Amino acid sequence: MAYEPKNYDHLKGGALKGFSDSQLDQHFTLYKGYVAKLNEIESKLAEADNTKPNYSFSEYTELKRREAVAFNGSFLHELYFENLGANASISPELQKALDAQGGKDKLVADLKATALSGPGWALLTRNRRDGKLHTYFIAEHHLGLPIEQDLLLVLDSWEHAFMVDYGIKRPDYINAFNENINWAEVSKRFAR
């Protein structure tokens, strides 16, 4: 089964405050590249010889090492685009979870601080072990992603997400991101 990139053009045309169409087009193109690479890797894995995997090198080994990069790169981007849209509607259940940990503003401030930790991804999750909300930083798509988490809010803090509009001003981009959070989508994820 080949994956198809989703269309997020509804985010263009001024739908997001502080995001130009040029910035979004660049980001959509990068996302589509991850989907294409995932399809390529999965196609090659279907044919690859897996009888001689080796830590140093084999085609199968390298494909398996990079599979998670393309997979997470594809689907973290989808979660990111889908949690944009400046909708302030927070479900009562999510609001209760936010309030239990100091409120939305406190967690959003922590997500911003997490995103400023470096290029990568900042995540707001619900930990399935303790039931609490957590923020995590992952530097690459496939390294450091904590297990037993429901991904609620995904913030792409790689330069490609903001360089067209903000240059090297990551904090300004994160402020714009925060103004464009689709809390209704985050609430749906929380309910699942």
C-alpha positions, 0 to 999 in steps of 0.5 A, a space after each residue: 500500500 502506498 501512502 498518499 500525502 494529504 492536502 493542507 492547502 486550506 491553511 493557506 490564503 491567510 488562514 494562519 496568522 504569521 504563516 505566509 503561503 510561501 512558507 507553507 508551500 515549502 513545508 508542504 513540499 518537504 512533507 510530501 518528500 517524506 511520504 515519497 521516501 517512505 513509499 520508496 523504502 517500503 517498496 525496496 524492503 519488500 524486495 530486500 534480502 533480509 537473510 544477512 543483516 549486519 550492523 556495519 552494512 547491508 541494504 536491508 539494514 540501512 533501509 530498516 534504519 531509515 524507515 522510521 525517519 521517513 515514517 515519523 517524518 511523514 506522520 509527525 508533519 500530518 499531526 503538525 499541520 492538522 493541529 494548526 487552525 486557530 480554534 480555541 475550543 477546548 473540550 471540558 475533559 482536556 481543560 480539566 487535564 490542563 488545569 490539573 497541571 497548572 493550566 493551558 498557559 503554563 503547558 503552552 509556555 513549557 511547550 515553547 521552552 521545549 521547542 527552543 531546546 533545539 531544532 527538532 520536535 516539541 510534543 505535548 502528550 498524555 502519558 499512558 502510564 501516569 495519565 498526566 500531560 507531558 512535553 517532550 523534545 525529540 531531536 530527530 524523527 526517529 530518536 527519543 520518541 517516548 513510548 506509551 504516549 498519546 501525541 496531542 500537540 505537535 510543534 515542528 521546530 526545525 528551521 524549515 518550518 519557519 525560515 522563510 517567514 522568520 529567518 533565525 527568529 525561532 521564538 517569533 515563529 513559536 509565538 505565531 504557532 501558539 496563536 494558531 493552535 487548533 485546540 479542537 483537534 487537540 481535544 479530539 486527540 485527547 478524547 481518543 
